[in-house]
Amino acid sequence: MRKFALFLCLLFFSNHLFAQKSPTGQLWWKRNNLRVIQMNLPSYEAATIHADSIVADLITYSANTLLINAGGIMAFYPTKLDFHYINPYMKENVLGDVIRKCHENNIKVIVRFDFSRVHESIFKAHPDWCYISPKGERIINTDMYVVSINAPYVQEKAFKIIEEAIDMFPIDGIFLNMPGYQVNNPYEGKYHGIDQNDFDKKAFAEYSNGKVLPTEENNADTLYQKYLKFKKSTVENWSERLHKLVKSKNEQIAICTYSDKFVDIIRHESQSMTTLPYWPYTASDNVSNAVNSFPDHIISNASIQQISFQSRYNAVEPQEVQIRLYENIANGSGLDLSMMGDMRGYEDERNYGVIRKVYAFHKKHEQYFGRYQSLAKIAIVAPGAWPSGEPMQEYRGIQLMLREAHIPFDIIEDGQIGNLSDKVKSYKLIILPEITYLKPEAIQVLKDASKAGTNLIATNRTMFDSPESLLQLFGAKIDKKDNDGAGNYLVPDDRNIFKSFPGQKMLFWKFNLGLYDLSGTDQKLLPILSKGRPGPPEIIGGHDPTSYYALGIKNHEKSKALIFPINLGRIYYMHGYQEHKNLLLDAINYVLPEASKDIQTNAPERIEIILKEFVKNNVSNKEQVKSDGLILHLVNLTGFSGNTYFEPLPVYNLKFKIRSDKKPAKVFSLNTGKSIKFTHSNAFINLEIGKLDAFDGVVMEY
């Protein structure tokens, strides 16, 4: 017992001796130069991990931040709390040793907590702390039971666990895994329903003035809408309390999780795809969405090694990890990798070479990363932070069209439009791909932006639940929002707008083809032809005009608003026919012809091009806001075949013409370190790259 007390005293002393303070007084994560490796430790690995080998591996792979287990589901340290289940494989001093030795090597340590589950021993003592479904079911993973967010474990005990860890160890951050309400068992892919725990019932009744907790998720139900607001309120209240606790202990402790309120580092994840088509732009998608939706936060997008929850010990392909990491850099995130266990004796080490290469590249050139300003004139609105279903397909298809055309764009989450009025107005075009619901304040921001000169393009069912705004902004009324378009055709009629269709008079369709009254528009384009006669060649035909159109254009005083009441993005995402992409590109060229001129190149469509303005990311110039130049990121996706990832093919003699009023003092490749010849004339930088392998960053320094 005396040895244990001495151990705790030493830990408390080390909390002050090794606490990682920023030499400039700046919050340490604000430099946005994270190179995170997360070691998600299974319980049994606590018996074999060793501080020296962990730190040696972090140094070898140029990591500057470790994310490692601490507590919640089970304690990886000698907790004194009787409601905190101790990992039976735990070595008493290993977490303290890891933190101390990381700090000796200038490596930050973020510790992981997961308060979504408790061990069955805790459940048996406190069954009222845990989730119960409308059918009376528990969510169980082996011997772990899902908890209720409004019960005492989360509302009281979690804070004591975090406080204990902060008092015992000089941690640099806390990461919260699986925060919020649990209705699914994601590890088994099973939905269980709204939590009916008595604490949840009581909390909801207090919030709603006595209403009964709903049992079904039904967006049309006003009670369920009230419940959604209740969930948001309770999560934010808990997060605020946590923030106050952590910052009262030490403001240099970063809070990291997947939400934005009362958080310092927003974490996102690039995960393997479970359905085709695969999406090679997950990191660009995630990071661009987060950095533009939450400009005051640092973003860390994790490349998840595992293929699935059922296949944790098999990693995704190295080339996919390589693309994710380079896209992180290019879009303004640091590097972040999540793996099962530590790096020794790992079951699938194929990615180690890529990780070592990209992390070392970031470390060598980190002054050119992390402090970016977008030059995009277009923003695409995302259907949430984690899009899914048909809205996700529509959204990704629209992205894909612009990425392949090398047209720069930002991404903004639909729920943040109302908070970013000035930013929204700064764009010359906003694209809304099936954004079916917007808050009233978000709609007002779009109306104000339209009046100020921002063009709008909407697709499919966008704003269907706000008919007055749909009419005011787009001049459209819905006759039939859901209509199977398989067998219909569209006619690219106005060749002054639709310039990409030589030799084509009719464009096939499938998926949704909304039938809208566009009499309130100034132009009706793309006449819709009927399905015609199915059958053998001898009897086909009969595709007659329906009096409906697939594009309406409404002229506002300073802008235009275009509506495609069709699944324009989804059909391209799923099938990839160029004719559907060209419909959007021609429409963009009509309302914003300069968009395709900002970056002119002969680069293939599978070269992802991301242009940013940068300020050097050095400690000495942390207050500087004046731009140091432009950086052109080139991510080579030629190895992506659609359903697997191969080594990218080298691409030669890439030519670029980049809009810039300023003439660079020098242009060079981060990949080779060599200067690149260039000219500057008529507000454009002209340069040529002899060879592109997996990635390059072309710096145009003023």
C-alpha positions in Angstrom: 0.0 0.0 0.0 2.9 2.4 0.8 4.5 1.6 -2.6 1.2 2.4 -4.3 0.9 5.7 -2.4 4.5 6.6 -3.3 3.7 5.8 -6.9 0.7 8.2 -6.9 2.9 10.9 -5.3 5.5 10.5 -8.1 2.8 10.7 -10.7 1.4 13.9 -9.2 4.9 15.3 -9.2 5.4 14.3 -12.8 2.2 16.1 -13.7 4.0 19.4 -12.9 7.5 18.4 -13.9 6.6 17.2 -17.4 3.5 19.2 -18.3 3.9 20.3 -21.9 3.6 24.1 -22.0 3.9 25.9 -25.3 7.1 28.0 -25.3 5.2 30.9 -26.9 2.2 30.7 -24.6 0.1 29.6 -27.6 -2.3 26.7 -27.1 -0.1 23.9 -28.4 -2.6 22.5 -31.0 -3.2 25.8 -32.6 -0.1 25.4 -34.8 -2.1 22.8 -36.7 0.9 20.6 -37.3 -0.4 17.4 -35.8 1.1 14.1 -36.8 -1.0 11.7 -34.7 -0.7 8.0 -34.3 -3.6 6.5 -32.4 -2.9 3.1 -30.7 -6.3 1.6 -30.0 -5.3 -1.0 -27.5 -7.2 -4.2 -27.0 -7.2 -5.1 -23.3 -4.7 -7.9 -23.6 -2.0 -5.6 -25.2 -1.8 -3.7 -22.0 0.3 -6.7 -20.7 2.9 -6.4 -23.5 3.2 -2.7 -24.4 6.4 -1.0 -23.4 7.0 2.8 -23.1 10.5 2.6 -24.7 9.3 0.7 -27.8 6.2 2.9 -28.3 8.3 6.1 -28.1 11.0 4.6 -30.4 8.3 3.8 -33.0 6.7 7.3 -32.8 10.1 8.8 -33.4 10.9 6.5 -36.3 7.6 7.4 -37.9 8.0 11.2 -37.3 4.8 11.3 -35.1 4.5 14.3 -32.7 1.3 13.2 -31.0 0.3 9.9 -29.5 -3.4 9.0 -28.9 -3.7 6.1 -26.4 -6.3 4.4 -24.2 -6.8 5.8 -20.7 -10.3 4.9 -19.4 -14.1 4.7 -19.6 -14.9 1.2 -20.9 -11.9 0.1 -18.8 -9.1 1.8 -17.0 -5.5 1.4 -18.4 -4.1 3.0 -15.2 -4.5 2.2 -11.5 -7.8 4.0 -10.9 -9.1 4.4 -7.3 -12.7 4.7 -8.4 -14.9 1.7 -7.7 -17.2 2.4 -10.7 -14.2 2.4 -13.1 -13.5 -1.2 -14.3 -9.8 -1.9 -14.4 -8.3 -3.7 -17.3 -7.2 -7.0 -15.9 -4.0 -7.0 -18.1 -3.0 -3.6 -17.0 0.6 -3.0 -15.9 0.5 -0.5 -13.0 2.9 2.2 -14.2 2.9 1.8 -18.0 0.6 4.7 -18.9 2.7 7.1 -16.7 5.9 5.8 -18.3 4.5 6.3 -21.8 3.5 9.9 -21.1 6.8 10.7 -19.3 9.0 9.3 -22.1 6.9 10.9 -24.8 7.3 14.3 -23.2 11.1 13.7 -22.9 11.0 13.5 -26.7 8.6 16.4 -27.3 5.7 14.2 -28.2 2.3 15.2 -27.0 -0.1 12.6 -25.5 -3.8 12.7 -25.9 -5.6 10.0 -23.9 -8.7 8.2 -25.0 -11.9 7.9 -23.1 -15.0 6.0 -24.2 -18.1 6.4 -21.9 -20.5 4.6 -24.2 -20.2 1.3 -22.3 -19.5 -0.2 -18.9 -18.4 -3.7 -17.9 -21.1 -6.1 -16.8 -19.9 -5.9 -13.2 -20.8 -2.2 -13.3 -24.1 -3.0 -15.0 -25.1 -5.6 -12.4 -24.5 -3.1 -9.7 -26.2 -0.2 -11.6 -28.5 -1.5 -14.3 -30.4 1.8 -14.2 -27.2 3.4 -15.7 -27.6 1.5 -19.0 -29.6 1.7 -22.2 -32.9 0.0 -22.7 -34.7 -0.2 -26.0 -38.5 0.2 -26.6 -38.6 -3.6 -26.6 -36.8 -3.8 -23.3 -33.5 -4.9 -24.9 -30.0 -4.0 -23.8 -27.2 -3.2 -26.3 -24.4 -5.6 -25.3 -21.0 -6.4 -26.8 -19.7 -9.5 -25.1 -19.5 -8.3 -21.5 -19.9 -4.5 -22.2 -23.3 -2.8 -21.8 -24.2 0.5 -23.6 -25.0 3.3 -21.1 -27.6 6.0 -21.1 -26.3 9.5 -21.5 -28.7 11.0 -19.0 -28.0 8.4 -16.3 -25.5 9.0 -13.4 -22.6 7.2 -15.1 -22.3 9.8 -17.9 -23.7 12.7 -16.0 -21.5 12.3 -12.9 -19.0 9.5 -12.9 -17.5 10.3 -16.2 -16.3 13.7 -14.9 -14.7 12.0 -11.9 -12.9 9.6 -14.2 -11.5 12.4 -16.3 -10.6 14.5 -13.3 -8.7 11.6 -11.8 -6.7 11.0 -15.0 -5.9 14.7 -15.3 -4.7 14.8 -11.6 -2.6 11.7 -12.0 -1.0 12.4 -15.4 0.4 15.4 -17.3 -1.8 14.7 -20.3 -1.9 17.1 -23.3 -5.4 16.2 -24.5 -8.4 14.0 -24.1 -10.2 12.3 -26.9 -13.8 11.2 -26.5 -14.8 8.2 -28.5 -18.4 7.5 -29.4 -19.9 10.5 -27.6 -23.7 11.2 -27.5 -26.8 9.0 -27.8 -26.5 5.4 -28.8 -29.3 3.7 -30.7 -27.3 1.3 -32.8 -24.8 -1.5 -32.1 -22.4 -0.5 -34.8 -20.1 -3.5 -34.2 -22.9 -5.8 -35.2 -24.9 -3.5 -37.5 -28.1 -3.6 -35.5 -30.5 -0.8 -34.8 -32.3 -0.9 -31.4 -34.2 2.3 -31.1 -34.6 5.4 -28.9 -33.3 4.8 -25.4 -36.2 4.4 -22.9 -34.1 4.6 -19.7 -36.0 6.2 -16.8 -33.4 8.9 -16.5 -33.9 9.8 -20.2 -37.7 9.8 -19.7 -37.3 12.1 -16.7 -34.9 14.5 -18.5 -37.1 14.7 -21.6 -40.2 15.4 -19.5 -38.4 18.2 -17.8 -37.1 19.6 -21.1 -40.5 19.3 -22.9 -42.9 20.4 -20.0 -44.1 16.9 -19.4 -44.1 15.2 -22.8 -43.6 11.5 -23.1 -40.3 10.2 -24.6 -41.0 9.1 -28.2 -40.3 5.5 -29.2 -39.9 5.9 -32.9 -37.7 8.0 -35.1 -40.1 9.8 -37.4 -39.0 13.2 -38.8 -42.6 14.1 -39.5 -43.6 13.8 -35.9 -43.4 17.1 -33.9 -42.6 15.1 -30.7 -39.6 13.5 -32.4 -38.4 16.9 -33.6 -38.6 18.1 -30.0 -36.6 15.0 -29.0 -33.9 15.9 -31.5 -33.6 19.4 -30.0 -33.5 17.7 -26.5 -30.6 15.5 -27.6 -28.7 18.4 -29.0 -29.2 20.4 -25.8 -28.2 17.6 -23.5 -25.0 16.8 -25.4 -24.0 20.4 -25.6 -24.7 20.9 -21.9 -22.5 17.9 -21.0 -19.8 19.1 -23.3 -19.8 22.5 -21.7 -19.5 21.1 -18.3 -16.6 18.9 -19.5 -14.9 22.0 -21.1 -15.2 23.9 -17.8 -13.7 21.1 -15.8 -10.8 20.4 -18.2 -9.8 24.1 -18.7 -10.1 24.8 -14.9 -7.3 22.2 -14.5 -5.1 23.3 -17.4 -6.0 25.3 -20.5 -3.3 23.6 -22.4 -5.2 20.3 -22.4 -6.9 19.9 -25.7 -10.4 18.4 -26.0 -10.9 16.3 -29.1 -14.0 14.6 -30.4 -16.3 14.4 -33.5 -18.5 17.4 -32.6 -17.7 21.1 -32.6 -19.2 22.7 -29.5 -16.7 23.2 -26.6 -14.1 21.3 -28.5 -10.5 22.3 -29.5 -9.8 19.6 -32.2 -12.6 18.3 -34.4 -11.8 14.7 -35.3 -13.1 13.0 -38.4 -12.5 9.6 -40.0 -11.7 8.3 -43.4 -13.1 4.8 -43.3 -13.2 1.9 -45.7 -16.2 1.8 -48.0 -18.7 -1.1 -47.6 -20.5 -0.4 -50.8 -19.5 0.4 -54.4 -18.6 2.8 -55.9 -15.6 3.5 -53.6 -14.9 7.1 -52.8 -11.2 8.0 -53.0 -11.8 11.6 -51.9 -12.8 10.8 -48.3 -10.1 12.9 -46.7 -10.5 15.8 -49.0 -14.3 15.6 -48.4 -14.0 15.4 -44.6 -11.3 18.0 -44.1 -12.7 20.6 -46.6 -16.2 20.2 -44.9 -14.8 20.7 -41.4 -12.3 23.5 -42.0 -14.8 25.6 -43.9 -17.8 24.8 -41.6 -15.8 25.4 -38.4 -13.0 27.9 -39.3 -12.0 28.5 -35.7 -11.2 24.8 -35.0 -8.3 22.6 -35.8 -9.3 19.5 -37.8 -7.7 16.1 -37.5 -8.9 13.5 -40.0 -7.9 10.0 -39.1 -7.1 7.3 -41.6 -8.7 4.2 -40.1 -6.5 1.2 -40.8 -9.1 -1.5 -40.3 -11.3 -2.7 -43.2 -14.4 -3.0 -40.9 -15.4 -3.6 -37.3 -15.6 -7.3 -38.1 -12.1 -7.3 -39.8 -10.0 -5.0 -37.5 -6.7 -6.9 -38.1 -6.7 -6.4 -41.9 -5.7 -2.9 -43.1 -6.9 -1.1 -46.2 -4.5 -0.9 -49.1 -1.3 1.2 -48.7 -2.2 3.3 -51.7 -5.5 4.2 -50.2 -3.8 5.3 -47.0 -1.3 7.3 -49.0 -4.1 9.2 -50.8 -5.9 9.9 -47.5 -2.8 11.3 -45.9 -1.8 13.5 -48.8 -5.4 14.8 -49.1 -5.2 15.7 -45.4 -2.1 17.8 -46.0 -3.5 19.4 -49.1 -6.8 20.5 -47.5 -5.4 21.9 -44.2 -5.4 19.0 -41.7 -2.4 17.5 -40.1 -1.8 13.7 -40.3 -3.7 11.2 -38.2 -3.7 7.4 -38.3 -5.7 5.0 -36.2 -4.6 1.4 -35.7 -5.4 -1.5 -33.5 -2.7 -1.9 -30.8 0.8 -0.7 -30.9 3.1 -1.0 -33.9 5.1 -4.0 -32.7 3.9 -7.4 -33.9 1.1 -5.8 -35.9 -1.0 -8.2 -37.9 -0.9 -6.2 -41.2 2.2 -4.0 -41.6 1.8 -3.3 -45.4 1.1 0.4 -44.7 4.2 1.1 -42.6 6.3 2.2 -45.6 3.6 4.7 -46.7 3.1 6.0 -43.2 6.8 6.5 -42.6 7.2 8.3 -45.9 4.3 10.7 -45.7 4.8 11.5 -42.0 8.5 12.3 -42.7 7.5 14.4 -45.6 5.1 16.5 -43.5 7.8 16.9 -40.7 10.4 18.1 -43.2 8.1 20.6 -44.9 5.6 21.5 -42.1 6.2 25.2 -42.5 4.3 25.0 -45.8 1.3 23.1 -44.3 -1.5 24.0 -41.9 -2.0 27.7 -42.4 -4.1 27.9 -45.5 -6.6 30.3 -47.1 -8.9 29.0 -49.8 -9.1 30.8 -53.1 -12.3 29.0 -54.2 -15.2 31.0 -55.7 -17.6 28.0 -55.4 -18.9 26.2 -52.3 -20.8 22.9 -52.2 -23.2 22.5 -49.3 -22.8 19.1 -47.6 -25.8 17.2 -46.2 -24.2 17.0 -42.7 -20.8 15.9 -41.4 -21.4 12.2 -42.1 -23.5 12.0 -45.3 -25.3 8.8 -46.1 -27.9 7.3 -48.4 -29.2 9.1 -51.6 -28.3 12.6 -50.4 -24.7 11.4 -50.0 -24.6 10.0 -53.5 -26.0 13.2 -54.9 -23.5 15.3 -53.0 -20.5 13.1 -53.9 -21.5 13.1 -57.6 -21.5 16.9 -57.7 -18.1 16.9 -56.0 -16.8 14.4 -58.4 -17.8 16.5 -61.4 -15.9 19.5 -60.2 -12.9 17.6 -59.0 -12.4 15.9 -62.4 -12.8 19.3 -64.1 -10.2 20.8 -61.8 -12.6 23.5 -60.6 -11.7 24.7 -57.1 -14.4 24.6 -54.5 -15.0 24.6 -50.7 -17.4 22.5 -48.7 -19.8 23.8 -46.0 -22.0 21.7 -43.8 -25.7 22.5 -44.3 -26.2 23.0 -40.5 -23.6 25.8 -40.4 -24.8 28.0 -43.3 -26.7 30.2 -40.8 -23.6 30.8 -38.8 -21.4 31.8 -41.8 -23.3 34.7 -43.4 -20.2 36.7 -44.5 -18.4 33.6 -45.7 -21.4 32.4 -47.8 -21.7 35.9 -49.4 -18.0 35.8 -50.4 -18.6 33.0 -52.9 -19.8 33.6 -56.4 -21.6 30.3 -56.6 -23.2 28.0 -54.0 -24.3 24.5 -55.1 -27.0 22.7 -53.1 -27.0 19.0 -53.9 -30.3 17.6 -52.6 -30.1 19.7 -49.4 -33.6 18.8 -48.3 -33.7 20.7 -45.0 -32.3 24.1 -44.1 -32.9 26.0 -40.9 -34.8 29.3 -41.5 -31.7 31.3 -40.7 -29.7 29.4 -43.3 -32.4 30.1 -45.9 -32.2 33.7 -45.1 -28.4 33.7 -45.5 -28.8 32.2 -48.9 -31.5 34.8 -49.8 -29.2 37.6 -48.7 -26.2 36.1 -50.6 -28.4 35.9 -53.7 -29.3 39.6 -53.4 -25.6 40.5 -53.0 -24.6 38.6 -56.1 -24.0 34.9 -55.2 -25.4 32.5 -57.9 -27.2 29.4 -56.7 -27.5 25.9 -58.3 -29.8 23.4 -56.6 -30.4 19.8 -57.5 -33.1 17.2 -56.9 -35.3 17.7 -53.8 -33.4 20.7 -52.4 -35.6 22.9 -50.1 -38.7 20.8 -50.9 -40.0 21.4 -47.4 -39.8 25.2 -47.8 -42.1 25.9 -50.9 -42.2 29.6 -50.4 -38.4 29.9 -50.4 -38.2 27.5 -53.3 -40.5 29.7 -55.3 -38.8 33.0 -54.2 -35.3 31.8 -54.9 -35.7 29.5 -57.8 -39.2 30.3 -59.3 -40.2 26.6 -58.8 -43.2 24.8 -57.5 -43.4 21.1 -57.0 -46.0 19.0 -58.9 -44.3 15.7 -58.2 -41.2 15.5 -56.2 -40.6 11.8 -56.5 -40.8 10.3 -60.0 -38.9 7.4 -61.5 -37.1 8.8 -64.5 -35.9 5.4 -65.9 -36.6 5.5 -69.6 -37.1 9.3 -69.9 -34.8 11.5 -72.0 -33.6 15.1 -71.6 -33.0 17.4 -74.6 -30.0 19.7 -74.4 -31.9 22.4 -76.3 -30.1 25.7 -75.9 -26.7 25.2 -77.5 -25.6 28.6 -76.3 -25.6 27.2 -72.8 -25.2 23.4 -73.5 -22.0 23.5 -75.6 -20.7 20.0 -74.6 -23.1 17.9 -76.7 -22.0 17.6 -80.3 -23.8 14.7 -81.9 -26.3 14.2 -79.1 -29.9 15.2 -79.2 -31.2 13.2 -76.3 -29.7 12.3 -72.9 -30.9 9.2 -71.1 -32.1 9.3 -67.6 -32.7 7.1 -64.5 -33.3 7.7 -60.8 -35.4 10.6 -59.7 -36.8 13.0 -62.2 -38.8 15.6 -60.4 -41.8 17.2 -62.2 -41.7 20.9 -61.3 -43.8 23.8 -62.4 -41.1 26.2 -63.6 -43.5 29.0 -64.7 -41.9 31.3 -62.1 -38.5 31.1 -63.8 -37.1 33.2 -66.6 -35.8 30.3 -68.7 -37.0 26.7 -68.9 -34.4 24.3 -70.4 -33.8 20.6 -70.9 -37.3 19.5 -72.0 -38.3 16.1 -70.6 -39.4 13.5 -73.0 -41.8 10.7 -72.1 -40.7 7.1 -71.6 -41.9 6.0 -75.0 -42.7 2.5 -76.0 -40.8 -0.4 -74.5 -40.2 -3.6 -76.5 -38.2 -4.9 -79.5 -36.5 -2.6 -81.9 -39.3 -2.7 -84.3 -41.7 -0.8 -82.0 -39.6 1.5 -79.9 -39.9 5.3 -80.0 -42.6 7.6 -78.9 -40.5 9.8 -76.7 -42.7 12.9 -76.8 -42.4 16.2 -75.0 -44.1 16.1 -71.5 -44.3 19.9 -71.0 -41.9 19.5 -68.0 -38.3 20.7 -67.9 -35.2 19.5 -66.0 -33.7 23.0 -65.6 -35.1 26.3 -64.6 -33.2 29.6 -64.4 -34.4 32.5 -62.4 -32.8 35.9 -62.9 -32.3 38.0 -59.7 -31.0 41.6 -59.8 -27.4 40.6 -59.3 -27.4 36.9 -59.6 -29.0 33.8 -61.1 -30.6 30.8 -59.4 -30.7 27.5 -61.3 -32.6 24.4 -60.3 -32.2 20.9 -61.6 -35.1 18.9 -60.0 -33.3 15.7 -60.9 -30.7 13.3 -59.4 -27.9 14.9 -61.4 -25.1 14.1 -58.9 -26.3 10.6 -58.1 -26.5 9.4 -61.7 -22.9 10.5 -62.3 -21.7 9.1 -59.0 -23.2 5.7 -59.7 -22.7 5.4 -63.5 -20.2 8.1 -64.6 -21.5 9.1 -68.0 -19.9 12.3 -69.1 -23.1 13.7 -70.5 -24.5 14.2 -67.0 -21.4 15.8 -65.7 -21.4 18.2 -68.7 -24.9 19.4 -67.8 -23.6 20.8 -64.6 -20.3 22.1 -66.1 -22.1 23.9 -68.8 -24.5 25.4 -66.3 -21.5 26.6 -64.2 -19.8 28.0 -67.2 -23.0 29.9 -68.0 -23.3 31.6 -64.6 -19.6 31.7 -63.7 -17.4 31.3 -66.7 -14.2 32.3 -64.7 -14.5 29.2 -62.6 -12.9 27.0 -65.2 -10.2 29.6 -65.9 -8.6 29.9 -62.5 -6.6 26.6 -62.9 -6.0 25.6 -66.5 -4.1 22.4 -67.1 -3.6 19.3 -69.2 -3.6 17.1 -66.1 -5.8 14.0 -66.4 -9.0 13.9 -64.4 -7.5 11.4 -61.9 -5.0 14.1 -60.7 -6.6 15.8 -57.8 -5.6 19.5 -57.8 -5.9 21.6 -54.6 -4.7 25.2 -54.7 -4.3 27.2 -51.4 -2.8 30.5 -50.3 -0.4 29.9 -47.4 1.4 31.6 -44.5 4.5 29.8 -43.3 3.7 27.7 -40.3 6.6 28.7 -38.1 6.6 29.5 -34.4 8.3 32.8 -35.1 5.6 34.2 -37.3 2.5 32.9 -35.6 0.9 36.4 -35.7 1.5 36.9 -39.4 -1.6 37.0 -41.6 0.0 38.3 -44.8 0.3 35.6 -47.5 3.6 34.0 -48.3 2.5 32.6 -51.6 0.5 29.9 -53.2 0.9 26.1 -52.9 -0.5 23.7 -55.6 -1.1 20.2 -54.2 -1.2 17.4 -56.7 -2.6 14.0 -55.5 -2.1 11.3 -58.1 -5.2 9.0 -58.1 -4.4 7.2 -61.3 -3.9 3.9 -59.3 -7.6 4.0 -58.2 -9.5 1.6 -60.5 -13.0 2.0 -59.0 -12.9 -1.0 -56.7 -9.2 -1.3 -55.7 -6.1 0.8 -55.3 -2.9 0.2 -57.2 0.4 2.2 -57.3 -0.3 5.5 -59.1 1.1 5.8 -62.6 3.7 8.4 -63.2 2.4 11.3 -65.2 4.7 13.5 -67.3 4.8 17.0 -68.7 2.0 18.6 -66.7 1.3 22.2 -67.7 -0.5 24.7 -65.5 -1.8 28.2 -65.9 -2.8 29.5 -62.5 -4.5 32.8 -61.8 -2.4 35.1 -59.6 -2.0 38.9 -59.6 1.3 38.5 -57.9 4.5 37.3 -59.5 6.3 34.7 -57.4 9.9 35.2 -56.4 10.5 31.5 -56.8 8.7 28.3 -57.6 9.9 24.9 -56.4 8.8 21.3 -55.8 8.5 20.0 -52.2 8.9 16.5 -53.6 12.3 17.1 -55.3 13.4 20.3 -53.7 14.3 21.6 -57.2 13.3 25.0 -58.7 10.6 25.0 -61.4 10.8 27.4 -64.3 7.8 29.7 -64.7 6.6 32.8 -66.3 4.1 35.4 -65.1 1.9 37.4 -67.5 -1.6 38.8 -67.7 -2.2 37.8 -64.0 -1.4 34.1 -64.6 1.5 31.9 -63.5 2.6 29.5 -66.2 4.7 26.4 -65.2 5.4 22.9 -66.2 6.1 19.8 -64.1 8.2 17.2 -65.8 7.0 14.2 -63.7 4.4 13.6 -61.0 4.6 10.4 -58.9 2.2 10.0 -55.9 2.1 13.6 -54.7 3.8 16.9 -55.0 3.4 20.3 -53.5 4.4 23.1 -55.8 5.3 26.2 -53.8 4.9 29.6 -55.5 6.6 31.8 -52.9 6.3 35.6 -53.0 
